[in-house]
Amino acid sequence: MINNPQSITAKSSATPRNDLFLEIDQTPEEYIPELLQIVRLFRQSVTIKQTSLKNWENAINEINESDVIKKEHRKANIKRLFESWNESDDQQEQQETLEVIESMNGISI
């Protein structure tokens, strides 16, 4: 393990992955389980957000490319979804959903 903080700068590489490995090398062994948990949670949150965005994009494309009857049916389903979302007591879930919707191009609420 590298104990000199200055050596991290001297050994800094051209890639963030290698820099991350150097930082991990600097971490005392007793903190490795917590660091692992942080990295896993970060990866999971990024993956979930990407999946949510992709699902919204697919839903919007499905709505825009459907025939009139399917569009009306989907609009009614979306209206029911927003009504149930609006009635939800979980403000954190509402905020996260709103952020996903607002991140979509061409969508406004």
C-alpha positions as CSV (number, residue, x, y, z in Angstrom):
1,M,0.0,0.0,0.0
2,I,1.3,3.5,-0.8
3,N,1.4,5.7,2.3
4,N,2.7,8.9,0.8
5,P,-0.1,11.2,-0.5
6,Q,2.3,13.0,-2.8
7,S,3.1,9.8,-4.6
8,I,-0.5,9.7,-5.9
9,T,0.1,12.9,-7.8
10,A,3.4,11.7,-9.1
11,K,1.9,8.4,-10.3
12,S,-1.3,9.9,-11.6
13,S,-2.1,8.2,-14.9
14,A,-3.9,9.2,-18.0
15,T,-7.0,7.3,-17.2
16,P,-9.5,7.9,-14.4
17,R,-9.7,4.1,-13.8
18,N,-6.1,3.9,-12.9
19,D,-6.4,7.0,-10.7
20,L,-9.3,5.3,-8.9
21,F,-7.1,2.2,-8.3
22,L,-4.4,4.4,-7.0
23,E,-6.9,6.0,-4.6
24,I,-8.1,2.6,-3.5
25,D,-4.4,1.7,-2.9
26,Q,-4.2,4.7,-0.6
27,T,-7.2,3.6,1.5
28,P,-6.5,1.9,4.8
29,E,-7.5,-1.7,4.7
30,E,-10.1,-1.4,7.5
31,Y,-12.1,1.1,5.3
32,I,-12.2,-1.1,2.2
33,P,-15.6,-2.7,3.0
34,E,-17.2,0.7,3.3
35,L,-15.5,1.9,0.1
36,L,-16.8,-1.2,-1.7
37,Q,-20.3,-0.5,-0.5
38,I,-20.1,3.1,-1.8
39,V,-18.9,2.0,-5.2
40,R,-21.6,-0.6,-5.5
41,L,-24.3,1.9,-4.5
42,F,-23.0,4.4,-7.0
43,R,-23.0,1.9,-9.8
44,Q,-26.5,0.7,-9.0
45,S,-27.9,4.2,-8.8
46,V,-26.3,5.1,-12.2
47,T,-27.6,1.9,-13.7
48,I,-31.1,2.5,-12.3
49,K,-31.2,6.0,-13.6
50,Q,-30.1,5.0,-17.1
51,T,-32.7,2.2,-17.2
52,S,-35.4,4.7,-16.1
53,L,-34.4,7.2,-18.8
54,K,-34.4,4.4,-21.4
55,N,-37.8,3.2,-20.4
56,W,-39.2,6.8,-20.6
57,E,-37.7,7.2,-24.0
58,N,-39.2,3.9,-25.2
59,A,-42.6,4.9,-23.8
60,I,-42.5,8.3,-25.5
61,N,-41.5,6.7,-28.8
62,E,-44.2,4.1,-28.5
63,I,-46.8,6.9,-27.9
64,N,-45.5,9.0,-30.8
65,E,-45.4,6.2,-33.3
66,S,-48.7,4.5,-32.5
67,D,-52.0,4.6,-34.4
68,V,-54.7,6.9,-33.1
69,I,-56.6,4.3,-31.0
70,K,-53.4,3.1,-29.3
71,K,-52.4,6.8,-28.7
72,E,-55.7,7.5,-27.0
73,H,-55.5,4.3,-24.9
74,R,-51.9,5.2,-23.8
75,K,-52.8,8.8,-23.0
76,A,-55.6,7.5,-20.7
77,N,-53.1,5.1,-19.0
78,I,-50.5,7.8,-18.6
79,K,-53.2,10.1,-17.1
80,R,-54.1,7.4,-14.6
81,L,-50.4,6.9,-13.8
82,F,-49.9,10.6,-13.1
83,E,-53.0,10.8,-11.0
84,S,-51.8,7.9,-8.8
85,W,-48.3,9.4,-8.7
86,N,-49.8,12.7,-7.6
87,E,-51.7,11.0,-4.8
88,S,-48.6,9.3,-3.6
89,D,-47.3,10.3,-0.1
90,D,-43.7,9.6,-1.0
91,Q,-42.3,13.0,-1.9
92,Q,-38.8,11.6,-2.6
93,E,-40.3,9.2,-5.2
94,Q,-42.3,12.1,-6.8
95,Q,-39.2,14.3,-7.0
96,E,-37.1,11.5,-8.6
97,T,-39.8,10.7,-11.1
98,L,-40.2,14.4,-12.0
99,E,-36.4,14.6,-12.5
100,V,-36.5,11.7,-14.9
101,I,-39.4,13.2,-16.8
102,E,-37.7,16.6,-17.0
103,S,-34.5,15.1,-18.3
104,M,-36.3,13.8,-21.4
105,N,-36.0,15.9,-24.5
106,G,-39.3,17.4,-25.7
107,I,-41.2,16.6,-22.5
108,S,-42.7,19.2,-20.3
109,I,-45.0,19.1,-17.3
